């Protein structure tokens, strides 16, 4: 039930607004006290869940049977989001999407209130004398801003909160990678580059975000490329146990990755492993048009085996003169024309990519490393776009 345990979206196209001094002070208090409390997250989580399930017993149904699977993710996610209240250009779009997505849980106002109360109680118990009236006020106000924004977004969204879909194809591409195709029971209002939350029958109540690798199709089908990750309850179940006929549940489409065909700017895509999926969907969508901006995609991984989608991307390259794919591997060989190094190293070796829109997709670690290196190389922040993403 937590937002993606990753990085927050970067705004593009406008300067960030400056927060009022009182908001900056509030966030400083929140950040400082969270730094003191976070090392004791297991103890705080026990207090948090115990009080939450007492205040609102029906919230127990929103979580996995084994709550320990969460390992403090909900508290950590709330804290991270609350610390963004002085960055409205980042926070507002993020909370809008999060509020829309949470409709699938049938979350009510009283649930938000119970979560906030439990969060503050857990912090108060751990911080002791450091929990001053000013600190309590800061956390309460910060959480209220977050909860109100999510509720307003949820109330204003007319689309279905939840859809069902049938698995029609499941293929192992390698021992830890699978292609899954699903057919939703109703049309998904999906835009190329977006992602959706999914729940599978093998792991009830464990929702995970996946990016379709295709543009919208007439038959409404969606294709996912899923790699099993270490400790990944859902990804491993999808790769090893999903089969045709399984019924998946889908939340509403989310995400802001897109290409403005009329902007007159070329596009740089940086894709790590299965992070190629949303970018491939965008290329798939562009292929409908005769004239497009020039698109260069750097597709990378640790070894050649990680570039599972390279043949498909090269097939798209062969029939679309505006599209170029550059394979990148960190070690080993086996791929003709591949460049050696990390994606961040290879991309920034070519400069700052002025006059380009830059789209980055991959693991949280890859996104952070790549965006940081781009900024150091001189790429402007408002050129770069990425969505939050979670490993599992």
C-alpha positions in Angstrom: 0.0 0.0 0.0 3.0 2.3 -0.2 4.1 4.6 -2.9 7.0 3.5 -5.1 10.0 3.0 -2.8 12.3 4.8 -5.2 13.0 8.3 -6.4 10.5 11.1 -6.9 9.6 12.4 -10.3 11.6 15.3 -11.7 9.6 18.2 -13.1 10.3 19.3 -16.6 9.6 22.5 -18.4 9.2 25.0 -15.6 11.2 26.4 -12.8 10.6 25.1 -9.3 8.6 27.3 -7.0 10.3 28.5 -3.9 8.6 27.4 -0.7 7.6 30.0 2.0 10.1 30.2 4.9 7.6 28.6 7.4 7.3 25.6 5.1 11.1 25.3 4.8 11.4 25.3 8.6 8.7 22.7 8.9 10.5 20.4 6.4 13.8 20.9 8.3 12.2 19.8 11.5 10.6 16.8 9.8 13.9 15.8 8.1 16.0 16.2 11.3 13.7 14.2 13.5 13.2 11.5 10.8 17.0 11.1 10.7 17.0 10.5 14.4 14.1 8.0 14.3 14.8 6.0 11.1 17.5 3.7 12.6 14.7 2.4 14.9 12.3 1.7 12.0 11.5 -1.9 13.1 10.4 -0.8 16.5 8.4 2.1 15.1 6.7 -0.1 12.6 5.5 -2.5 15.3 3.9 0.5 17.2 2.5 1.9 14.0 0.7 -1.2 12.8 -0.5 -2.1 16.2 -2.2 1.2 16.7 -3.4 1.5 13.1 -5.2 -1.9 13.3 -6.7 -0.8 16.6 -8.0 2.5 15.3 -9.2 1.2 12.0 -9.4 -2.7 12.1 -10.6 -2.9 8.4 -7.2 -1.5 7.2 -5.8 -4.9 8.0 -7.3 -6.1 4.8 -5.2 -3.6 2.8 -2.0 -5.3 3.8 -0.4 -8.7 3.0 -1.2 -11.6 5.4 2.4 -11.3 6.7 2.7 -7.6 7.5 6.4 -8.1 8.1 6.8 -8.3 4.4 6.4 -4.5 4.4 9.6 -4.1 6.6 8.7 -0.6 7.4 8.1 0.5 3.8 4.9 2.3 4.5 6.4 4.5 7.3 9.5 5.2 5.3 7.4 6.1 2.2 5.2 8.5 4.2 8.3 10.1 5.7 9.9 10.6 2.3 6.7 12.1 0.8 6.1 14.4 3.7 9.7 15.7 3.3 8.8 16.9 -0.2 6.1 19.4 0.9 8.5 22.3 0.2 8.8 21.1 -3.4 5.3 21.5 -4.8 6.4 21.1 -8.4 7.6 17.6 -7.5 5.0 16.7 -4.9 1.7 17.8 -6.4 1.9 15.6 -9.6 3.2 12.7 -7.6 0.4 12.9 -5.0 -2.2 13.3 -7.7 -1.2 10.1 -9.2 -0.8 8.4 -5.9 -4.3 9.5 -4.8 -5.8 8.1 -8.1 -4.0 4.8 -7.6 -5.1 4.4 -3.9 -8.7 4.3 -5.0 -8.2 0.6 -5.6 -7.9 0.1 -1.9 -11.2 2.0 -1.2 -9.3 4.2 1.2 -11.6 6.6 3.1 -10.9 9.8 5.0 -11.0 7.9 8.3 -8.2 5.6 7.1 -6.0 8.6 6.3 -6.7 10.0 9.7 -5.8 6.6 11.4 -2.6 6.3 9.4 -1.6 9.8 10.4 -2.4 9.2 14.1 -0.5 6.0 14.1 2.5 7.5 12.4 2.8 10.4 14.9 2.4 8.1 17.8 5.2 5.8 16.6 7.5 8.8 16.1 6.6 10.3 19.5 7.3 7.0 21.3 10.7 6.7 19.7 11.9 10.3 19.8 11.0 10.9 23.5 12.2 14.4 24.6 13.0 15.3 21.0 9.3 15.2 20.2 8.6 18.9 21.0 5.3 20.7 20.2 7.0 22.3 17.2 8.1 18.9 15.9 4.6 17.5 16.4 3.0 20.5 14.6 5.4 20.1 11.7 4.7 16.4 11.2 0.9 16.9 11.6 0.8 19.8 9.1 3.1 18.0 6.6 1.0 14.8 6.7 -2.2 16.8 6.4 -1.0 18.4 3.2 -0.1 15.0 1.7 -3.4 13.3 2.8 -5.6 16.2 1.6 -3.9 16.3 -1.8 -4.4 12.6 -2.3 -8.0 12.6 -1.3 -8.8 15.5 -3.6 -7.1 13.7 -6.5 -9.0 10.5 -5.8 -12.4 12.4 -5.6 -11.8 14.1 -8.9 -10.9 11.0 -11.0 -13.9 9.6 -13.0 -12.0 6.5 -14.3 -12.5 3.0 -12.8 -10.5 2.5 -9.7 -9.8 -1.2 -10.5 -9.9 -3.5 -13.5 -9.5 -7.2 -14.0 -7.4 -8.8 -16.7 -6.7 -12.3 -18.0 -3.3 -13.6 -18.7 -3.2 -14.9 -22.2 0.5 -15.6 -22.7 3.5 -16.3 -20.4 6.9 -17.0 -21.8 10.2 -17.4 -20.1 12.8 -15.4 -22.0 15.5 -16.6 -19.7 15.7 -18.3 -16.3 14.9 -15.0 -14.5 12.9 -13.1 -17.2 9.4 -13.5 -18.5 7.1 -11.9 -21.0 3.5 -11.7 -19.9 0.6 -10.6 -22.1 -2.8 -9.8 -20.5 -6.2 -8.8 -21.9 -8.2 -6.4 -19.5 -11.9 -6.9 -19.2 -12.4 -3.3 -20.2 -10.4 -0.7 -22.1 -7.6 0.8 -20.1 -7.2 4.5 -20.6 -3.5 4.0 -21.1 -0.9 6.3 -22.7 2.4 5.0 -24.1 5.1 5.4 -21.4 2.8 5.0 -18.4 2.9 2.2 -15.8 0.2 0.4 -13.8 0.0 -1.3 -10.4 -0.8 -5.0 -10.6 -2.0 -7.6 -8.1 -1.5 -11.3 -9.0 -3.4 -14.3 -7.5 -0.1 -15.9 -6.2 0.6 -12.8 -4.1 -2.7 -11.3 -2.9 -2.5 -7.7 -1.5 1.1 -7.3 -2.7 0.7 -4.6 -5.4 3.6 -3.8 -7.7 4.2 -1.4 -10.5 4.9 -2.6 -14.0 5.3 -0.7 -17.3 3.7 -2.1 -20.5 6.2 -2.5 -23.3 3.6 -1.6 -26.0 1.6 1.4 -27.2 -2.2 1.1 -26.8 -3.6 -1.6 -29.2 -7.0 -2.1 -30.7 -7.5 -5.3 -28.7 -6.5 -3.5 -25.5 -3.8 -6.1 -24.6 -0.8 -5.1 -22.6 2.6 -6.8 -22.6 5.0 -6.8 -19.6 8.6 -7.8 -19.3 9.3 -8.9 -15.8 12.7 -9.9 -14.3 12.8 -11.8 -11.0 14.8 -9.8 -8.5 16.5 -10.9 -5.2 13.9 -11.0 -2.5 11.2 -10.1 -5.0 8.0 -11.8 -3.8 5.9 -10.6 -6.7 8.5 -10.6 -9.5 9.6 -14.2 -8.8 6.0 -15.4 -8.7 5.3 -13.8 -12.0 8.4 -15.3 -13.7 8.0 -18.8 -12.2 4.3 -19.3 -11.5 2.1 -17.1 -13.7 0.2 -19.1 -16.3 -2.5 -18.3 -18.9 -5.9 -18.0 -17.4 -4.7 -16.2 -14.3 -6.7 -13.2 -13.3 -4.7 -10.0 -12.5 -6.1 -6.8 -11.0 -4.9 -3.5 -12.4 -4.9 0.0 -10.9 -5.3 3.1 -13.1 -2.4 4.1 -15.5 0.1 6.4 -13.9 3.3 8.2 -15.1 4.4 11.3 -16.9 7.0 9.9 -19.4 6.0 11.2 -22.9 7.3 12.7 -26.1 6.2 16.0 -27.4 6.3 15.5 -31.2 5.5 19.2 -31.9 8.2 20.6 -29.7 11.0 20.4 -32.3 13.4 18.8 -29.9 15.2 15.5 -30.4 14.9 12.8 -27.7 17.5 10.9 -25.7 16.3 7.7 -24.1 18.4 5.9 -21.4 17.1 2.4 -20.6 18.5 -0.1 -18.1 17.3 -3.7 -18.5 13.6 -4.1 -18.2 13.5 -0.3 -17.9 13.4 -0.3 -21.7 9.7 -1.3 -21.5 8.0 2.2 -21.2 10.6 3.7 -23.6 9.9 0.9 -26.1 6.2 1.7 -25.8 6.9 5.3 -26.7 8.9 4.2 -29.8 6.1 1.8 -30.7 3.7 4.7 -30.5 5.9 7.1 -32.6 6.1 4.4 -35.3 2.5 5.2 -36.2 3.7 8.5 -37.6 5.7 9.3 -40.7 7.6 12.3 -39.3 9.1 12.2 -35.8 11.9 13.8 -33.8 15.2 12.0 -33.9 15.3 9.4 -31.0 18.5 7.9 -29.7 18.1 5.1 -27.2 21.0 3.8 -25.1 20.0 0.4 -23.9 22.3 -1.0 -21.3 22.9 -3.7 -18.7 25.7 -5.4 -16.8 26.2 -8.1 -19.4 24.9 -9.0 -22.9 22.2 -11.2 -21.4 20.6 -8.1 -19.9 19.9 -6.7 -23.3 17.1 -9.2 -24.0 15.1 -6.6 -26.1 18.0 -5.6 -28.4 16.9 -7.7 -31.5 13.4 -6.2 -31.2 14.7 -2.7 -30.9 17.0 -3.2 -33.8 14.1 -4.4 -35.9 12.3 -1.1 -35.1 15.5 0.8 -35.9 15.7 -0.9 -39.4 12.3 0.5 -40.5 12.3 3.9 -38.7 15.1 6.2 -39.9 14.5 8.6 -37.0 15.3 5.9 -34.4 18.8 4.8 -33.3 19.6 2.2 -30.6 23.0 2.0 -28.9 23.7 -1.1 -26.9 25.8 -0.7 -23.7 27.3 -3.4 -21.5 29.3 -2.9 -18.3 31.4 -6.1 -18.8 32.0 -8.8 -21.3 31.3 -8.7 -25.0 29.2 -10.7 -27.4 27.2 -7.8 -28.9 28.3 -6.2 -32.2 28.6 -2.4 -31.9 28.1 -2.4 -28.1 29.8 0.3 -26.1 31.6 -0.5 -22.8 30.8 1.1 -19.4 27.8 2.1 -17.4 24.9 3.9 -19.1 25.8 7.1 -17.2 29.4 6.9 -18.4 28.6 6.2 -22.0 25.9 8.7 -22.4 27.7 11.6 -20.7 30.9 10.8 -22.7 29.1 12.4 -25.6 28.4 15.7 -23.8 25.4 17.4 -22.3 22.9 16.6 -25.0 21.6 20.2 -25.5 18.2 20.7 -27.2 17.2 17.2 -26.3 14.4 15.9 -24.1 16.0 13.2 -21.9 13.9 10.2 -20.7 15.5 7.8 -18.1 14.0 4.5 -17.1 15.4 1.6 -15.0 16.1 0.6 -11.4 16.1 3.4 -8.7 19.9 3.0 -8.5 20.4 3.3 -12.2 18.1 6.4 -12.4 19.9 8.2 -9.5 23.4 7.5 -10.9 22.4 8.5 -14.5 20.6 11.7 -13.6 23.4 12.8 -11.2 26.0 12.2 -14.0 23.9 14.0 -16.5 23.6 17.1 -14.3 27.3 17.1 -13.7 27.9 16.9 -17.4 25.9 20.0 -18.0 22.5 18.6 -18.9 19.8 21.0 -17.6 17.4 19.6 -14.9 14.3 20.7 -16.9 15.5 18.5 -19.8 15.3 15.3 -17.8 12.2 13.2 -17.0 11.7 10.0 -15.2 9.0 8.3 -13.2 9.2 6.6 -9.8 9.8 2.9 -10.2 10.3 0.0 -7.8 12.4 -3.0 -8.2 9.6 -5.3 -6.9 
